[in-house]
Amino acid sequence: MTSKKIGFIGLGNMGLHMAVNLLKGGNELNVFDMNPQAINKMTDLGANACKNPKEVAKSSQIVFMSLPNSSIIESVVLGENGLLDGLSNGDAIIDMSSAEPLSTKKLSEVLNSKGITLLDAPVSGGPEGAEAGTLSIMVGGKEADYEKYLPLLELLGSKVSHVGEVGAGHAIKSINNLLYGAIFVASCEAMALGVKSGIQAEKLLEVISSSAGRNFAIDVKFPNNVMPRNFQPGFSTDLLKKDMEIALALGKEQNVPLALSQLASQFISIGQQKGYGALDHTALIQFYEELTGQEVKQTEGVASI
């Protein structure tokens, strides 16, 4: 693949690792973030520091973004010294953030009028997948644009899928996390009930993981986060709640009832009120542990599954 002049804006838990992998792919990389330490990490690896998004755009043919929400994305693209001030006809933005599909479509219209391509390409796989370059990436946009930028996306993910027109990537990401959020809350309830009933947490996981209740939370999140009490930020409670709210708004827009998912979202709100917002979303188990008076954790002397 021919080396590209690439920009990257948003060097957080996910973005920093993705930027590193683009750099490892032999590309020239221009970066911007509000956190000077994150910029320093990238410049130490050979990236070029920029003072604002406009400067990133002027130095790049393609700009990747990994930002917290649609409001910030719009500001970075359309605001003063934003990307739109620096990009040229034929350039592209690839948005790896989780964002609102309607906002993404409106932004695409503005950019297209200037001859600038927008692909929404949110990811799944967490910081570990971002570091390893094994993310799942769901891409919205024209198929020809998807094919054009696929080699770059393959530096970041092991499964890259074209899922529809602009906005479809952000829609499917939020829908996936809406489903996961409901599944995780249900898994917390099931595990808390089992432990309260006198069953070892390890036995619960062993049986459920080979039965009809098996799911990602049971297979991965409980053994790796809940049982060892590892609630350091990965995919935070706040981010899960944000994605679920995007999907719930989409349900309202499309007139699709989402009663169970709405209820699960309310339990996640309780987790935020309890102070778990900045922690990994698996910290939500602590709410159920308060109710039952028992922790869902590794039993002493019992090997983990």
GIFEN-V160304 format. One record per residue. N is the residue number from 1. PHI is phi in radians with two decimals (none if undefined). BURIAL is + if it has 9 or more other C-alpha atoms within 8 Angstrom, else -. Layout:
n-><N | N>
phi-><PHI | PHI>
burial-><BURIAL | BURIAL>
This chain:
n-><1 | 2 | 3 | 4 | 5 | 6 | 7 | 8 | 9 | 10 | 11 | 12 | 13 | 14 | 15 | 16 | 17 | 18 | 19 | 20 | 21 | 22 | 23 | 24 | 25 | 26 | 27 | 28 | 29 | 30 | 31 | 32 | 33 | 34 | 35 | 36 | 37 | 38 | 39 | 40 | 41 | 42 | 43 | 44 | 45 | 46 | 47 | 48 | 49 | 50 | 51 | 52 | 53 | 54 | 55 | 56 | 57 | 58 | 59 | 60 | 61 | 62 | 63 | 64 | 65 | 66 | 67 | 68 | 69 | 70 | 71 | 72 | 73 | 74 | 75 | 76 | 77 | 78 | 79 | 80 | 81 | 82 | 83 | 84 | 85 | 86 | 87 | 88 | 89 | 90 | 91 | 92 | 93 | 94 | 95 | 96 | 97 | 98 | 99 | 100 | 101 | 102 | 103 | 104 | 105 | 106 | 107 | 108 | 109 | 110 | 111 | 112 | 113 | 114 | 115 | 116 | 117 | 118 | 119 | 120 | 121 | 122 | 123 | 124 | 125 | 126 | 127 | 128 | 129 | 130 | 131 | 132 | 133 | 134 | 135 | 136 | 137 | 138 | 139 | 140 | 141 | 142 | 143 | 144 | 145 | 146 | 147 | 148 | 149 | 150 | 151 | 152 | 153 | 154 | 155 | 156 | 157 | 158 | 159 | 160 | 161 | 162 | 163 | 164 | 165 | 166 | 167 | 168 | 169 | 170 | 171 | 172 | 173 | 174 | 175 | 176 | 177 | 178 | 179 | 180 | 181 | 182 | 183 | 184 | 185 | 186 | 187 | 188 | 189 | 190 | 191 | 192 | 193 | 194 | 195 | 196 | 197 | 198 | 199 | 200 | 201 | 202 | 203 | 204 | 205 | 206 | 207 | 208 | 209 | 210 | 211 | 212 | 213 | 214 | 215 | 216 | 217 | 218 | 219 | 220 | 221 | 222 | 223 | 224 | 225 | 226 | 227 | 228 | 229 | 230 | 231 | 232 | 233 | 234 | 235 | 236 | 237 | 238 | 239 | 240 | 241 | 242 | 243 | 244 | 245 | 246 | 247 | 248 | 249 | 250 | 251 | 252 | 253 | 254 | 255 | 256 | 257 | 258 | 259 | 260 | 261 | 262 | 263 | 264 | 265 | 266 | 267 | 268 | 269 | 270 | 271 | 272 | 273 | 274 | 275 | 276 | 277 | 278 | 279 | 280 | 281 | 282 | 283 | 284 | 285 | 286 | 287 | 288 | 289 | 290 | 291 | 292 | 293 | 294 | 295 | 296 | 297 | 298 | 299 | 300 | 301 | 302 | 303 | 304 | 305>
phi-><none | -1.17 | -1.10 | -2.07 | -1.56 | -2.07 | -1.89 | -2.47 | -2.14 | 1.88 | -1.81 | -1.56 | -0.98 | -1.64 | -1.06 | -1.04 | -1.15 | -1.14 | -1.08 | -1.05 | -1.19 | -1.17 | -1.16 | -1.10 | -1.31 | 1.55 | -1.67 | -1.33 | -2.17 | -1.98 | -2.20 | -2.56 | -2.74 | -1.29 | -1.70 | -1.03 | -1.11 | -1.13 | -1.11 | -1.07 | -1.05 | -1.32 | -1.16 | -1.08 | -1.64 | 1.99 | -1.36 | -1.77 | -1.43 | -2.10 | -1.55 | -2.89 | -1.04 | -1.02 | -1.16 | -1.02 | -1.08 | -1.14 | -1.71 | -2.31 | -1.63 | -2.36 | -2.10 | -1.61 | -2.26 | -2.43 | -2.19 | -1.20 | -2.82 | -1.13 | -1.07 | -1.20 | -1.02 | -1.07 | -1.14 | -1.15 | -1.46 | -1.82 | -1.30 | -1.07 | 1.01 | -1.53 | -1.05 | -1.08 | -1.28 | -2.04 | -1.39 | -2.09 | -0.93 | 1.74 | -1.40 | -2.55 | -2.06 | -2.05 | -1.69 | -1.56 | -1.27 | -1.71 | -2.54 | -1.41 | -0.98 | -1.13 | -1.07 | -1.08 | -1.12 | -1.13 | -1.11 | -1.07 | -1.08 | -1.09 | -1.17 | -1.07 | -1.14 | -1.82 | 1.37 | -1.89 | -1.48 | -2.17 | -2.01 | -1.65 | -2.44 | -1.14 | -2.24 | -2.37 | 2.43 | 1.24 | -1.00 | -1.14 | -1.18 | -1.12 | -1.18 | -1.41 | 1.28 | -2.04 | -1.11 | -1.61 | -2.16 | -1.94 | -1.91 | -1.88 | 2.61 | -1.17 | -1.06 | -1.11 | -1.20 | -1.01 | -1.11 | -1.11 | -1.78 | -0.99 | -0.98 | -1.24 | -1.12 | -1.26 | -1.28 | -1.86 | -2.42 | -1.60 | -2.35 | -2.02 | -2.21 | -1.51 | -1.95 | 2.54 | -1.26 | -0.92 | 1.74 | -1.18 | -1.10 | -1.15 | -1.15 | -1.20 | -1.09 | -1.18 | -1.15 | -1.04 | -1.32 | -1.08 | -1.12 | -1.09 | -1.01 | -1.13 | -1.15 | -1.15 | -1.05 | -1.08 | -1.18 | -1.05 | -1.08 | -1.12 | -1.17 | -1.11 | -1.10 | -1.10 | -1.13 | -1.10 | -1.45 | 1.67 | -1.65 | -1.10 | -1.03 | -1.07 | -1.18 | -1.03 | -1.10 | -1.05 | -1.31 | -1.12 | -1.20 | -2.07 | -2.29 | -1.12 | -1.48 | -1.03 | -2.80 | -1.09 | -1.07 | -1.18 | -1.29 | -2.09 | -1.26 | -1.21 | -1.13 | -1.63 | -2.11 | -1.20 | -1.05 | -1.48 | 1.09 | -1.76 | -1.91 | -1.13 | -0.96 | -2.18 | -1.83 | -1.26 | -1.01 | -1.06 | -1.21 | -1.08 | -1.07 | -1.05 | -1.12 | -1.13 | -1.16 | -1.07 | -1.20 | -1.12 | -1.15 | -1.11 | -1.06 | -1.13 | -1.09 | -1.64 | 1.04 | -1.94 | -1.19 | -2.31 | -1.08 | -1.15 | -1.14 | -1.09 | -1.12 | -1.07 | -1.08 | -1.16 | -1.15 | -1.20 | -1.06 | -1.05 | -1.02 | -1.09 | -1.14 | -1.38 | 1.71 | -1.64 | -0.96 | -1.47 | -1.43 | -0.98 | -1.06 | -1.16 | -1.10 | -1.01 | -1.00 | -1.14 | -1.09 | -1.24 | -1.17 | -1.10 | -1.19 | -1.62 | 1.34 | -2.42 | -1.50 | -1.65 | -2.60 | -1.07 | -1.39 | -1.03 | 1.46 | -1.93 | -1.19 | -1.29 | -1.41>
burial-><- | - | - | - | + | + | + | + | + | + | + | - | - | + | + | + | + | + | + | + | + | + | + | - | - | - | + | + | + | + | + | + | + | - | - | - | - | + | + | - | - | + | + | - | - | - | + | + | + | + | - | + | + | + | + | + | + | - | + | + | + | + | + | + | + | + | + | + | + | + | - | + | + | + | + | + | + | + | - | - | + | + | + | + | + | + | + | - | - | - | + | + | + | + | + | + | + | + | + | + | + | - | + | + | + | - | + | + | - | - | + | + | - | - | + | + | + | + | + | + | + | + | + | + | + | + | + | - | + | + | + | - | + | + | + | + | + | + | + | + | + | + | - | - | + | + | - | - | - | + | + | - | + | + | + | + | + | + | + | + | - | + | + | + | - | + | + | + | + | + | + | + | + | + | + | - | + | + | + | - | + | + | + | + | + | - | + | + | + | - | + | + | - | + | + | + | - | - | + | + | + | + | - | + | + | + | - | + | + | - | - | - | - | + | - | - | + | + | + | - | + | + | + | + | + | + | + | + | - | - | + | - | + | + | + | + | + | + | - | + | + | - | + | + | + | + | + | + | - | + | + | + | - | - | - | - | - | - | - | - | + | + | - | + | + | - | + | + | + | + | + | + | - | - | - | + | + | + | + | + | + | + | + | + | + | - | + | + | + | - | - | - | - | + | - | + | + | + | - | - | - | - | - | - | ->
